[in-house]
């Protein structure tokens, strides 16, 4: 097995077990942290365990190796193919962040751009509402009020507003996921996603870990960027949102 097989399950049983809720053969993140969940295998027992976590009317998001097959007691809400990509370093070097006109981080972890109206900062609890607002607008993936606790999140501010962000989500031994890469529609085309990803990736590499990510297969523009940053496709997963039917 590859270390990234059943990655949500592995995260919830290793580096991110502090955020886990468990029932039988299933695990999920605390709902205020993330809607992601997993089970040992997508069997009847696995879905029964998942039902014990969710409860009637509750929703959950899974990463599956195959397209979702109908299971009694569950309603399909949404889903799509989702490549899983891993950084191999086969493309441009990480240090290319300087090409976007940004200088390295200072002693406080803040990056200083040449443009005086833009700042890049570490985000935290005080920024949660803005992070939720931006991700709701741009839809890079689910983001809840405590998602920022999963790792380092960086943002770019323009005129006092959060206009772009990227950070860390799933963590397993040796690997950290780059996630929530998004830019406000009024600020695209300025290289913000590349700059933020570059910094997040460098921090992961500095810890001796390998960056990986997930992306909707239809998001061709993002996939092209990820290839340029040195990511290669490892597997095609399927993300699915399910609702537990009422009894």
N, C-alpha and C positions, 0 to 999 in steps of 0.2 A: 504493500500500500504506500502511496505517496503521502507525505505529511499533511498535504492540503485536502486529502480525501475527507469528506464529512467534516468540513472545517468548523462549522458552527458548534457541532457536538464536541470537537476537540477543544475549542476555545473555552467552552463552558465547563469543561472538565479539567482544564489546566490553568492557563494564565489569567483567565477571566471568571474563575469559579466563584469569586466573591459576588458576581452579579447574577448568579444562576438560581433559578427555581426548578425543582425536580419533581417528577412523578413517574415511577416505574421506569420505562425505557425511554422517556423523553426529558428534555431540558429546554428551558427558554430563558432569555434575559428578563430581568424585572421589566414590566411593561413601560415604566417611565424612562428606562434606559434604551430599550430597543424592542421592536416587535419580532425579532428573529428567534427561531426555535429549531430544534433538531431532534431526531431520534436515532437509535442504533441502526435500524433498518426500516424502510417504508412498508412494513407488514401490518396486518390487522392489529397485532399487539402494539406496534409502534403508534398507530393512530389512536388506539384506545388510551394509551398512556398520554398522548398529546391532548386528548379530550379531557383528561383529568386535570390538566394544567389550565386549559382555556376556559372551560365552562360554557354553558349554552349561550349562543349569541356572540361569543368572543371570536376575534380574528387573530390570525397568526401568519407569519411569513416563513417559508421554508426554502432551502436550496436543495434541489433534487438532481440526481444524475440523469434522469429520464423525464420526459414530459409527464405531467400529472395524470394519473389514472383515477377515475371516479371511485370514491370510497363512501360507503353508507354513513350517513350522519354528518357529512361535510358538504358545503356548497363552495364552488369555485368562484372567487371574486375577481382575480386578475392574475396574469402570469405572462412570462416572456422568456425566450432563450437568453442566456447570460454567459458570455465567455468569461472564464477565469484566466487572468494573465499574471505572469510572474516576471520580475525584473531579472534579466540575464546580463546586463551590462554590455550587450552586443551593439549598442547604438551610441549616440552622442554621450559624452561624459556628463556626470551629474553637475560638475562645476560650471556648466554653461548658464547658470542662473545670472551670471554677470552680464551676459549678452542682452538681457532685458533692461539693463540700466539700473540694477539694484546692487547695493553693496552688502557684504556679509553682515550677519547679526552682531549687535553690540553686546556688551556684558550683561545687559538685561534681557537678552533674547529678542530684541526688536530689530528688524531689518530697516535700513535707512535708504529709501530711494532718492534718486536725484530730483524727481518731481516733488515739489514741496507740498502739493495738494493730495498726495497719496502716502499712506503709511501702512506697514505690515506689522501686525501685532499677534501675540498669543491670545487666544480666546478662552473664556472660562464661564463660570456660572453667571456672571453679570451680563454676559453677551448672549445667553441662551435664547431669549425671546427673539433677538435679531437673527440668530442662526436658524431658528425654526422658520421665521418669516422668509428668509432667503431660500432655504431648501424647499419650502412649500411652493415658492414661485418657480423655481428652476427644476425641481424634481430629480435630483441626483440619486435619490434613495431615501428610505425612511429616516427621520431625525426627530427624536423626542427631547423632552426637557432636560434629561440627564445623559443624553448620548455623548456630550462633551467629556464626560468622566472616563470614557473608554481609552483616551489617549490625548496626545497633543493636537490641538486644532489651531491653525493659523488663518488670519483674515487680512484682507486689504480694505482699508477705509478710504473713501473719497468724499470730501465735504461732510465729514462726520458720520457717514453712513457706511454700514458693512456692504460691500459690493462684490466681494469674492471670498471664497474660503476653501480649505482642504484640510484633512486631518487623518487620524488613525482610528480604526474601528476594531475589527477582529484581530486577536493576537493569540498565536500558538507558539510553542517552542521553536525558535529560529526564524519566525516569520511574523510580519505585521502588515495588515491591510491598509492601503491608502484609500480613503473614502471621502464622501461628501464634497467632491470636487465640483464647484459650481461658480458661475459668474452672473451677476444681474444682467438681464438682456440689454440694458442701456450702457453697459460697460464692457461688452465683448470686443474681441479683436485687438486687445491691448497686451496680450501675453500673460495675463494674470494667472490663469490656470497652470501654465507651464512653470511660472516662477514659484507659486505656492507648492506645487507638486515636487519641484526640485528640492526645496527646502525640507519638506516632510520626508522625502526619500533619503536625503543625506543624513538626517537625524536617525532614521532607521538603520542605515548602513553603518553609521558610527557606533551603533550598539552591537554590531556584528550580526545583524539580522537581515533577511531578504524581504524587500517590498513585494507585495502582490496586490491585486485589485479585482473587482468585478464590474462589468459594464454591460448595459443592454446591447444586444447584438445589432439593433437598429441604429445605435448611436455611432454612426460611421465616423463623424468628425472627431469624437473623443478617442475612438480606437486608433485613428491615425496619429493623434498626439501621443498616445501611450506607446505606440510602436517607435516613434521618434525618440522617446525618452528611454528606450531600451527594454520595454516589456515584450514578451512573447506569449502567445496563447498556449495554455496548458491543457484546458478542458472546456467543453461546452456544458454548462450547467443550466438549470431551469429554475427561475425564481417563481414562486407561486404564493398568492395570498388566499387563505381559506377561512371560511366562517363556520363555526360549529353550530349545527342546527339545534333548534330548541327540542326538548324531549317531547 
